[in-house]
Amino acid sequence: MKEILVVEDSSLTRLMVKRVLEEEGYAVTELASGEEVLAKIRLRQRPFDLIIMDIHLPGMDGLRTLEALKGLPEYAYVPVMMLTVTSSAVREAIRLGAVEYLCKPFEQEQLVQRVRKLIGPGRREGQEEKTPLERFYEVMRLEINRARRGSTPLTIVLGRREGGPGAEVRELAEQAQRQLRTIDAVLPLSKRSLVAVLPVTDLNGAQVVMQKLESWIATADRGAAWKFAPAAFPEHGQDGEELLERARAELSKATQA
């Protein structure tokens, strides 16, 4: 079940959000301050799937809490939606890493639509965990939203091993992740493929990353042959699926050449 943290000092708003989202199949934890947020996440083994937070909190406000959260590696790709009475602080929230906002008062259906947009529909107990492809699409929803709002470039680099078996792709992805920036993400897709998501990176920058990936992965995978291909938003696609298809097509061309 997907877990959402709601941070709101108004008990009425907090309880309304909790009730609406629980009815949609999400697990909801509610807190009233930024200080409580930082204390809570230190006790958890895994991050929340989404954080919904009021900008105007007592003590440590929402912007300072957001900045502290985004400084933690495990929360770099956790989407944060800010609640606000006015839009004056929204630009600063987006700069600090928020990916969505909702102006109060809001309709319940607005809330549900925004949450579904960010993390998909609620899951009931007993449903399967996210597949690697679902995880990739989730990351891409966040990064494309951020790229649109900030008018910044975004590229992916798809890598595929040619030939026989080699090292575990999950391990290769973890090793490659350590070599890249903290804002980048390297995700396994299958037993033979992985993808790097590169925010604030154009195609020229992606070419540099491709060369590095070829070198690192060839060494880590005991010389196995890998091919790589990039795709850029918005030139080559408007969502993760379209960008992945473009990169796959480029890989096929490279294989046939």
C-alpha positions in Angstrom: 0.0 0.0 0.0 1.3 3.4 -0.9 2.1 5.6 2.1 1.5 9.4 2.2 2.6 11.8 4.9 0.3 14.7 5.5 1.8 17.7 7.3 -0.7 20.4 8.2 -1.3 22.4 11.4 -5.0 22.7 10.9 -6.6 19.6 12.4 -9.7 20.0 10.3 -7.8 20.1 7.0 -5.5 17.3 8.1 -8.3 15.0 9.0 -10.2 15.7 5.8 -7.1 14.9 3.7 -6.5 11.7 5.7 -10.1 10.5 5.3 -10.3 11.3 1.6 -7.0 9.6 0.8 -7.6 6.5 3.0 -10.9 6.0 1.1 -8.9 5.9 -2.1 -6.7 3.1 -0.8 -3.7 5.0 0.5 -2.1 4.7 3.9 -1.9 8.1 5.6 0.3 9.4 8.4 -0.5 12.8 9.8 1.8 15.3 11.5 1.4 19.0 12.5 4.9 20.5 12.2 8.2 20.4 10.4 10.0 19.3 13.5 7.7 16.3 13.8 8.5 15.4 10.1 12.2 15.3 10.6 11.9 13.2 13.8 9.4 10.8 12.1 11.5 10.0 9.1 14.5 9.2 11.2 12.5 6.3 12.7 11.4 4.8 9.4 13.1 2.1 7.4 11.7 3.2 4.1 10.6 6.7 2.8 7.0 7.7 2.3 5.7 7.6 -1.3 4.4 11.1 -1.2 4.5 14.1 1.2 1.7 16.7 1.3 2.8 19.7 3.3 1.4 23.1 4.2 3.8 25.9 3.4 2.8 27.9 6.5 3.6 25.7 9.5 4.4 26.9 13.0 8.0 26.9 14.0 9.9 25.3 11.1 7.8 26.3 8.1 7.1 24.1 5.1 9.8 25.6 2.9 12.6 25.0 5.5 11.2 21.5 6.1 11.2 20.8 2.3 14.8 22.0 2.0 15.8 19.7 4.8 14.0 16.7 3.3 15.5 17.2 -0.1 19.0 17.2 1.5 18.4 13.5 2.4 19.4 11.0 -0.3 16.4 8.8 0.4 14.0 11.6 -0.2 15.6 13.1 -3.3 12.9 11.4 -5.5 10.0 11.4 -3.1 7.4 13.9 -4.5 6.3 16.7 -2.3 3.1 18.6 -2.9 2.7 21.9 -1.0 -0.6 23.3 0.3 -0.9 27.1 0.4 -3.5 29.9 0.7 -1.6 32.1 -1.8 0.7 31.3 -4.7 3.4 33.8 -3.7 5.7 31.2 -2.2 5.1 28.5 -4.8 8.1 29.5 -7.0 10.4 29.1 -4.1 8.9 25.7 -3.2 9.4 24.5 -6.7 13.0 25.7 -6.6 13.5 23.7 -3.4 12.2 20.5 -4.9 8.4 20.5 -4.7 6.7 19.0 -7.7 3.1 20.1 -7.2 1.0 22.5 -5.2 -2.6 23.0 -4.2 -4.2 26.3 -3.2 -6.6 26.2 -0.2 -9.5 25.8 0.0 -9.6 22.9 -2.5 -12.1 20.4 -3.7 -11.6 16.8 -2.6 -11.6 15.6 -6.2 -8.8 18.1 -6.9 -6.7 16.5 -4.2 -7.3 13.0 -5.4 -6.5 13.9 -9.0 -3.2 15.5 -8.0 -2.2 12.5 -5.8 -3.0 10.0 -8.6 -1.0 12.1 -11.0 2.0 12.0 -8.8 2.0 8.4 -7.5 -0.8 6.6 -9.3 -3.9 5.1 -7.8 -4.1 3.7 -4.3 -3.1 0.1 -3.8 -5.0 -2.3 -1.6 -3.3 -4.8 0.8 -2.0 -7.8 -1.1 -1.2 -6.1 -4.3 2.2 -6.6 -5.8 5.2 -4.3 -5.3 6.1 -1.9 -8.1 7.9 -3.4 -11.1 11.1 -1.8 -12.3 9.2 -0.3 -15.2 6.6 1.2 -12.9 9.3 2.7 -10.7 10.9 4.2 -13.9 7.6 5.7 -15.0 7.1 7.1 -11.4 10.5 8.8 -11.4 9.8 10.2 -14.9 6.5 11.7 -13.9 8.2 13.6 -11.2 11.2 14.7 -13.3 9.1 15.7 -16.3 6.8 17.8 -14.1 9.9 19.5 -12.6 11.4 20.1 -16.0 8.2 21.6 -17.3 7.9 23.9 -14.3 11.5 25.0 -14.4 11.9 25.0 -18.2 15.0 22.8 -17.7 16.4 20.0 -19.9 15.9 16.3 -19.1 17.3 13.3 -20.7 17.5 9.5 -20.2 20.2 7.1 -21.2 19.1 3.5 -21.9 21.7 0.8 -21.6 21.4 -2.8 -22.8 23.9 -5.7 -22.4 24.5 -7.6 -25.7 25.2 -11.3 -25.5 25.3 -13.7 -22.6 24.9 -13.4 -18.9 27.0 -11.0 -16.8 26.9 -9.2 -13.5 23.5 -8.5 -11.8 22.0 -5.4 -13.4 20.7 -4.2 -10.1 24.3 -4.2 -8.7 25.6 -2.4 -11.8 22.9 0.2 -11.5 23.9 0.8 -7.8 27.5 1.1 -8.8 26.8 3.6 -11.6 24.5 5.6 -9.3 27.5 6.2 -7.0 29.4 7.6 -9.9 26.8 10.2 -10.9 25.2 13.2 -9.3 22.8 12.8 -6.4 20.0 14.3 -8.5 20.5 11.5 -11.2 18.9 8.1 -10.9 20.1 4.8 -12.4 17.4 2.2 -12.4 17.4 -1.5 -13.4 14.8 -2.3 -16.0 15.4 -6.0 -16.7 18.1 -8.7 -16.5 19.9 -7.0 -19.4 19.0 -3.3 -19.3 19.1 -0.3 -17.1 18.3 3.4 -17.5 19.8 6.6 -16.2 17.5 9.6 -15.6 19.5 12.9 -15.9 17.7 16.0 -14.8 19.0 19.4 -15.9 21.0 17.6 -18.7 20.7 18.2 -22.4 21.7 15.7 -25.2 25.3 17.0 -25.2 25.6 16.4 -21.5 24.0 12.9 -21.9 26.7 12.0 -24.4 29.3 12.7 -21.8 27.4 10.5 -19.3 27.0 7.7 -21.9 30.8 7.6 -22.3 31.3 7.4 -18.6 28.7 4.7 -18.2 30.3 2.6 -21.0 33.6 2.8 -19.2 32.3 2.1 -15.7 29.9 -0.7 -16.6 32.4 -2.4 -19.0 34.8 -2.6 -16.1 32.2 -3.7 -13.5 30.6 -6.3 -15.9 33.9 -7.9 -16.7 34.2 -6.6 -20.2 30.6 -7.5 -21.4 29.4 -5.6 -24.4 26.9 -2.8 -23.6 25.2 -0.4 -26.0 23.7 2.9 -24.9 21.2 5.4 -26.4 19.8 8.7 -25.2 16.4 10.4 -25.5 15.5 13.9 -24.5 12.4 15.6 -23.1 10.5 17.2 -24.8 12.2 16.7 -28.2 11.8 12.9 -28.3 8.7 12.4 -26.1 6.3 13.9 -23.7 6.4 11.1 -21.0 8.5 8.2 -19.8 6.9 5.7 -22.1 7.6 7.8 -25.3 11.2 8.5 -24.2 11.9 4.9 -23.5 10.5 3.8 -26.9 12.7 6.4 -28.6 15.8 5.2 -26.7 14.9 1.5 -27.6 14.6 2.5 -31.3 18.0 4.1 -31.2 19.5 1.0 -29.6 18.0 -1.2 -32.3 19.6 1.0 -35.0 22.9 0.8 -33.2 22.7 -3.0 -33.0 21.8 -3.3 -36.7 24.6 -0.9 -37.8 
